[in-house]
């Protein structure tokens, strides 16, 4: 059923208000805002209240805007974690574990779904390579979880959305252009570099301008709006020149926070709120598309792929990345398991669905159901996992002799 503008705002407004109102209650349970929003999209589509066509221009517009806001907000947030001293584990998770996860998922995708080309299989791996600890909020906020673990998961998820983006765009380009792919890939690389340069330059200018603004600086109510404006300008300037707008927005967020350590908290808080609003809308669209499209492939192959993605690919990649790192075994196991798929993978999957890739629907379907399975599996285990690691560390501390007790008595 087609709905008009007023009806659309009625549905969106109700969903945003309800999800925000339930956010406190949802924390620490298997449910989450993302699960609730996707379920709402499925239900509305099944009831024929909401019809979403993947080829509709508005779908691509909503997805791209949500991705811009998410990347820019992530960039502003990452700076807090960059100041931490524990750089080894997150750096290894980003440089080693993420590409290794991508490759393992690509190999599994090609093996289980032979109709995918190698380019499409690696595109699938790139879509599912980012992590999203927002799905497991009790993990990254629980004081029972060691700081080094929370820092690793936070920084990994904050950076890997933006770091996975070039891989997604690269494989999207070569999967779409069967001829001249090398030239398109080179062009994409140039656009990424230019986009990053634009993001840094604009953040530098915008950050320095804060000192010289008339009237004594920003009015409090417009602090977050100013930052959002810079993020949107970075995207737009890159797109109308020769840059990649998504990369420009992500880099602008990081550079703005790094250049101006004293930027108001409203910069990140406001943009996180705006990003969360558009994420709810995107989740609803995502759910409606899942219900509309369904799954047309081999269901057994899908189940095997999901199990491999959650139980083998991520844990094996992280375990390999953390070899030689001085972390207790329970901490490594914990980091290896908690790599849920979430916001970025949903947005990347929708980006693929609105592209010209031949098997775009199959890639979207596989990625969609993997994300849904991850949300449920990691949502069920986040609170239990926090209690488990706290208990294991306490047991380990109790078993180690104290320095005083281990000394031989004098005599």
C-alpha positions as CSV (number, residue, x, y, z in Angstrom):
1,X,0.0,0.0,0.0
2,X,1.3,3.4,-0.9
3,X,1.2,6.0,1.8
4,X,1.4,9.8,1.6
5,X,3.8,12.3,3.2
6,X,1.6,12.8,6.3
7,X,1.1,9.1,6.8
8,X,4.8,8.5,6.4
9,X,5.6,11.1,9.0
10,X,3.0,9.6,11.4
11,X,4.7,6.2,11.1
12,X,8.2,7.5,11.4
13,X,7.4,9.8,14.2
14,X,5.7,7.1,16.2
15,X,8.6,4.7,15.7
16,X,11.3,7.2,16.6
17,X,9.4,8.3,19.8
18,X,8.7,4.7,20.8
19,X,12.2,3.4,20.3
20,X,13.7,6.4,22.1
21,X,11.2,6.0,25.0
22,X,12.1,2.3,25.3
23,X,15.9,2.8,25.0
24,X,16.5,2.7,28.8
25,X,14.4,-0.4,29.2
26,X,16.0,-2.2,26.3
27,X,19.5,-1.7,27.6
28,X,21.0,-5.0,28.9
29,X,18.3,-7.2,27.3
30,X,18.3,-9.3,24.1
31,X,16.2,-6.6,22.5
32,X,17.7,-3.3,21.2
33,X,16.6,-0.3,19.2
34,X,18.0,-1.9,16.1
35,X,16.0,-5.1,16.6
36,X,12.8,-3.2,17.5
37,X,13.1,-1.0,14.4
38,X,13.8,-3.9,12.0
39,X,11.0,-5.9,13.5
40,X,8.7,-2.9,13.0
41,X,9.7,-2.6,9.4
42,X,9.0,-6.3,8.8
43,X,5.6,-6.1,10.6
44,X,4.6,-2.9,8.7
45,X,5.5,-4.5,5.4
46,X,3.8,-7.8,6.2
47,X,0.6,-5.8,7.1
48,X,0.8,-3.9,3.8
49,X,1.1,-0.6,5.7
50,X,4.5,0.2,4.3
51,X,5.8,-0.7,0.8
52,X,9.5,-0.2,0.1
53,X,10.8,-0.6,-3.4
54,X,14.6,-1.1,-3.6
55,X,14.8,0.8,-6.9
56,X,13.1,3.9,-5.4
57,X,15.4,7.0,-5.3
58,X,14.2,7.8,-1.8
59,X,15.7,4.5,-0.5
60,X,19.2,5.4,-1.7
61,X,18.8,8.9,-0.4
62,X,17.8,7.8,3.1
63,X,20.6,5.1,3.2
64,X,23.3,7.5,2.0
65,X,22.3,10.3,4.4
66,X,22.2,7.8,7.3
67,X,25.7,6.5,6.3
68,X,27.0,10.1,6.1
69,X,25.7,10.9,9.6
70,X,26.9,7.6,11.1
71,X,30.5,8.0,9.7
72,X,30.8,11.6,10.7
73,X,29.5,10.8,14.2
74,X,31.9,7.9,14.5
75,X,34.7,10.1,13.5
76,X,33.9,12.6,16.3
77,X,33.7,9.8,18.8
78,X,36.9,8.0,17.9
79,X,39.1,10.8,19.1
80,X,38.2,10.0,22.7
81,X,39.5,6.5,22.3
82,X,42.7,7.6,20.4
83,X,44.1,9.1,23.6
84,X,44.2,5.7,25.3
85,X,47.5,4.1,26.0
86,X,46.5,0.6,25.0
87,X,47.0,0.8,21.2
88,X,48.2,-2.8,20.5
89,X,45.0,-4.8,20.6
90,X,42.8,-2.4,18.7
91,X,45.5,-1.7,16.1
92,X,45.9,-5.5,15.5
93,X,42.1,-5.9,15.3
94,X,41.9,-3.2,12.6
95,X,45.0,-4.0,10.6
96,X,44.9,-7.8,10.8
97,X,41.6,-9.1,12.0
98,X,39.3,-7.0,9.8
99,X,41.0,-7.9,6.5
100,X,41.3,-11.5,7.5
101,X,37.6,-11.7,8.4
102,X,36.8,-10.2,5.1
103,X,38.8,-12.8,3.2
104,X,37.4,-15.7,5.2
105,X,33.8,-14.5,4.6
106,X,34.5,-14.1,0.9
107,X,35.8,-17.6,0.6
108,X,32.9,-19.0,2.5
109,X,30.4,-17.0,0.4
110,X,32.0,-18.2,-2.9
111,X,32.0,-21.8,-1.7
112,X,28.4,-21.8,-0.4
113,X,26.9,-19.6,-3.1
114,X,28.8,-20.5,-6.3
115,X,26.5,-18.2,-8.4
116,X,28.4,-15.2,-6.8
117,X,31.4,-14.0,-8.8
118,X,34.6,-13.6,-6.8
119,X,34.1,-9.8,-6.9
120,X,30.7,-10.2,-5.4
121,X,31.9,-12.7,-2.8
122,X,34.6,-10.2,-1.6
123,X,31.9,-7.5,-1.7
124,X,29.9,-9.6,0.7
125,X,32.9,-10.0,2.9
126,X,33.5,-6.3,2.9
127,X,29.9,-5.6,3.8
128,X,30.1,-7.9,6.9
129,X,33.6,-7.0,8.1
130,X,32.7,-4.0,10.3
131,X,31.6,-4.5,13.9
132,X,29.1,-2.6,16.0
133,X,29.3,-2.9,19.9
134,X,26.2,-0.6,20.1
135,X,24.4,-3.9,19.7
136,X,26.0,-5.1,22.9
137,X,25.7,-1.9,24.9
138,X,26.2,-3.6,28.2
139,X,29.7,-4.9,27.1
140,X,31.1,-1.4,26.3
141,X,29.6,0.3,29.3
142,X,29.9,-2.4,32.0
143,X,32.5,-1.6,34.7
144,X,32.9,-5.4,35.1
145,X,34.6,-5.6,31.7
146,X,38.2,-4.6,31.8
147,X,39.1,-1.2,30.3
148,X,41.4,-2.6,27.7
149,X,38.6,-4.8,26.3
150,X,36.1,-2.0,26.2
151,X,38.7,0.3,24.6
152,X,39.6,-2.3,22.0
153,X,36.0,-2.9,21.0
154,X,35.1,0.8,21.0
155,X,38.0,1.9,18.9
156,X,37.7,-1.0,16.6
157,X,34.1,-0.4,15.9
158,X,34.5,3.4,15.6
159,X,37.2,3.1,13.0
160,X,36.3,0.0,11.0
161,X,33.1,1.5,9.6
162,X,35.2,4.1,7.8
163,X,38.1,1.6,7.0
164,X,35.7,-0.9,5.6
165,X,34.1,1.7,3.3
166,X,36.9,1.8,0.7
167,X,36.8,-2.0,0.5
168,X,33.0,-1.9,0.0
169,X,33.3,0.8,-2.7
170,X,36.2,-1.0,-4.4
171,X,34.5,-4.3,-4.7
172,X,31.3,-2.6,-5.6
173,X,33.0,-0.9,-8.5
174,X,34.8,-3.9,-9.9
175,X,31.7,-6.1,-9.4
176,X,29.7,-3.6,-11.4
177,X,32.2,-2.9,-14.2
178,X,33.3,-6.2,-15.7
179,X,35.4,-4.3,-18.2
180,X,37.7,-1.5,-17.3
181,X,37.6,-2.4,-13.6
182,X,41.3,-1.5,-13.1
183,X,40.7,2.0,-14.3
184,X,37.6,2.3,-12.1
185,X,39.5,1.0,-9.1
186,X,42.3,3.5,-9.7
187,X,39.8,6.3,-10.0
188,X,38.2,5.2,-6.7
189,X,41.6,5.3,-5.0
190,X,42.2,8.8,-6.2
191,X,38.7,9.8,-5.0
192,X,39.4,8.3,-1.6
193,X,42.7,10.3,-1.2
194,X,41.1,13.5,-2.3
195,X,38.1,12.9,0.0
196,X,40.4,12.4,2.9
197,X,42.3,15.6,2.1
198,X,39.1,17.6,1.8
199,X,37.9,16.2,5.2
200,X,41.2,17.2,6.9
201,X,41.3,20.6,5.3
202,X,37.7,21.5,6.0
203,X,38.1,20.3,9.6
204,X,41.2,22.4,10.1
205,X,39.5,25.5,8.7
206,X,36.3,24.9,10.6
207,X,38.2,24.2,13.9
208,X,40.4,27.2,13.6
209,X,37.4,29.4,12.8
210,X,35.9,28.7,16.2
211,X,38.4,31.2,17.7
212,X,37.4,34.0,15.4
213,X,33.7,33.7,15.3
214,X,31.9,37.0,15.9
215,X,29.9,37.5,19.2
216,X,32.3,35.5,21.3
217,X,31.9,32.1,19.6
218,X,29.2,29.6,19.1
219,X,25.8,29.9,20.8
220,X,25.3,26.7,22.9
221,X,22.2,25.6,21.0
222,X,24.1,25.7,17.7
223,X,27.3,23.9,18.7
224,X,26.2,20.5,17.4
225,X,24.6,22.2,14.3
226,X,27.9,23.8,13.4
227,X,29.7,20.4,13.5
228,X,27.0,18.8,11.5
229,X,27.3,21.6,8.9
230,X,31.0,20.9,8.5
231,X,30.3,17.2,8.0
232,X,27.7,17.8,5.3
233,X,29.9,20.4,3.6
234,X,32.8,17.9,3.6
235,X,30.6,15.3,1.9
236,X,29.1,17.8,-0.6
237,X,32.5,19.5,-1.5
238,X,34.1,16.1,-2.1
239,X,31.2,14.9,-4.3
240,X,31.0,18.0,-6.5
241,X,34.8,18.0,-7.1
242,X,36.8,14.7,-7.4
243,X,36.5,13.2,-4.0
244,X,34.6,10.5,-2.2
245,X,32.1,12.2,0.0
246,X,31.6,9.4,2.5
247,X,35.3,9.2,3.3
248,X,35.5,13.0,3.5
249,X,32.7,13.0,6.1
250,X,34.4,10.3,8.2
251,X,37.8,11.9,8.1
252,X,36.4,15.3,8.8
253,X,34.9,14.0,12.0
254,X,38.2,12.5,13.2
255,X,40.2,15.5,12.2
256,X,37.8,18.1,13.7
257,X,38.0,16.3,17.1
258,X,41.8,15.8,16.9
259,X,42.5,19.4,15.8
260,X,40.4,20.9,18.5
261,X,40.6,18.8,21.7
262,X,38.5,21.4,23.4
263,X,35.5,21.1,21.1
264,X,32.2,21.1,23.0
265,X,30.7,17.7,24.0
266,X,27.6,18.9,22.1
267,X,29.5,18.3,18.8
268,X,29.4,14.6,19.3
269,X,26.3,14.3,21.4
270,X,24.1,16.2,19.0
271,X,25.4,14.3,16.0
272,X,25.0,11.0,17.7
273,X,21.4,11.9,18.3
274,X,20.8,12.9,14.7
275,X,22.6,9.8,13.5
276,X,20.5,7.6,15.8
277,X,17.3,9.1,14.4
278,X,18.2,8.3,10.8
279,X,19.4,4.9,11.8
280,X,16.0,4.1,13.2
281,X,14.4,5.1,9.9
282,X,17.0,3.1,8.0
283,X,16.4,0.0,10.2
284,X,12.7,0.2,9.4
285,X,13.4,0.4,5.7
286,X,15.8,-2.5,6.1
287,X,13.2,-4.6,7.8
288,X,10.6,-3.8,5.2
289,X,13.0,-4.8,2.4
290,X,13.8,-8.1,4.1
291,X,10.1,-8.9,4.3
292,X,9.5,-7.9,0.7
293,X,12.5,-9.7,-0.8
294,X,12.8,-12.7,1.5
295,X,15.5,-15.2,0.7
296,X,15.5,-17.0,-2.7
297,X,18.7,-18.9,-2.3
298,X,19.8,-22.2,-0.6
299,X,18.5,-21.9,3.0
300,X,20.9,-24.6,4.3
301,X,23.9,-22.7,2.7
302,X,22.6,-19.6,4.4
303,X,22.5,-21.3,7.8
304,X,26.0,-22.6,7.4
305,X,27.3,-19.2,6.2
306,X,25.8,-17.5,9.3
307,X,27.3,-20.1,11.6
308,X,30.7,-19.7,10.0
309,X,30.6,-15.9,10.1
310,X,29.7,-15.8,13.8
311,X,31.5,-18.9,15.2
312,X,34.6,-19.2,13.0
313,X,35.5,-16.2,10.8
314,X,35.5,-13.4,13.4
315,X,36.9,-15.5,16.3
316,X,39.7,-17.0,14.2
317,X,40.7,-13.7,12.7
318,X,40.9,-12.0,16.1
319,X,42.7,-14.9,17.7
320,X,45.3,-14.8,15.0
321,X,45.6,-11.0,15.3
322,X,46.2,-11.2,19.1
323,X,48.9,-13.8,19.0
324,X,51.8,-12.6,21.0
325,X,49.8,-9.8,22.7
326,X,50.1,-9.9,26.5
327,X,46.4,-10.4,27.3
328,X,44.8,-13.0,29.5
329,X,43.1,-15.9,27.6
330,X,39.6,-14.9,28.8
331,X,40.1,-11.4,27.4
332,X,41.1,-12.7,24.0
333,X,38.1,-15.1,23.9
334,X,35.8,-12.2,24.9
335,X,37.1,-9.8,22.2
336,X,37.0,-12.6,19.6
337,X,33.4,-13.4,20.2
338,X,32.0,-9.8,20.6
339,X,32.2,-8.6,17.0
340,X,28.5,-8.1,16.2
341,X,27.3,-6.9,12.8
342,X,25.1,-3.8,13.0
343,X,24.6,-0.4,11.6
344,X,27.4,-0.1,9.1
345,X,26.7,-3.6,7.6
346,X,23.0,-2.8,7.2
347,X,23.8,0.4,5.5
348,X,26.4,-1.2,3.2
349,X,24.0,-4.0,2.4
350,X,21.4,-1.4,1.3
351,X,24.0,0.4,-0.7
352,X,24.7,-2.9,-2.6
353,X,21.0,-3.4,-3.1
354,X,20.6,-0.1,-4.8
355,X,23.6,-0.6,-7.0
356,X,24.1,-2.2,-10.4
357,X,25.7,-5.4,-9.2
358,X,24.3,-8.5,-11.0
359,X,23.6,-10.6,-7.8
360,X,22.9,-7.6,-5.6
361,X,19.7,-9.1,-4.2
362,X,21.5,-12.3,-3.1
363,X,24.3,-10.3,-1.5
364,X,21.8,-8.2,0.3
365,X,19.8,-11.2,1.5
366,X,22.9,-13.1,2.8
367,X,24.2,-10.0,4.6
368,X,20.8,-9.1,6.0
369,X,20.1,-12.4,7.7
370,X,23.7,-12.6,9.0
371,X,23.2,-9.2,10.6
372,X,19.9,-10.2,12.1
373,X,21.4,-13.5,13.5
374,X,24.3,-11.5,14.9
375,X,22.1,-9.0,16.7
376,X,20.2,-11.8,18.3
377,X,23.2,-14.0,19.2
378,X,25.3,-11.2,20.6
379,X,22.4,-9.5,22.2
380,X,21.6,-12.7,24.1
381,X,25.2,-13.0,25.4
382,X,26.3,-9.4,26.1
383,X,25.1,-9.3,29.8
384,X,26.0,-12.9,30.3
385,X,29.4,-12.3,28.8
386,X,30.1,-9.3,31.0
387,X,29.3,-11.5,34.1
388,X,31.4,-14.4,32.7
389,X,34.6,-12.3,32.2
390,X,34.2,-10.7,35.6
391,X,33.9,-14.1,37.2
392,X,36.8,-15.6,35.2
393,X,39.1,-12.7,36.1
394,X,38.2,-12.9,39.8
395,X,38.9,-16.7,39.8
396,X,42.2,-16.1,38.1
397,X,43.2,-13.4,40.7
398,X,42.2,-15.7,43.5
399,X,44.3,-18.6,42.2
400,X,47.5,-16.4,41.9
401,X,49.5,-16.3,45.1
402,X,50.0,-12.9,46.5
403,X,53.6,-11.6,46.7
404,X,53.5,-11.7,50.6
405,X,52.1,-15.2,50.7
406,X,54.6,-16.5,48.2
407,X,57.6,-15.4,50.2
408,X,59.4,-18.1,52.3
409,X,59.2,-17.5,56.0
410,X,62.4,-16.2,57.6
411,X,64.5,-18.6,59.5
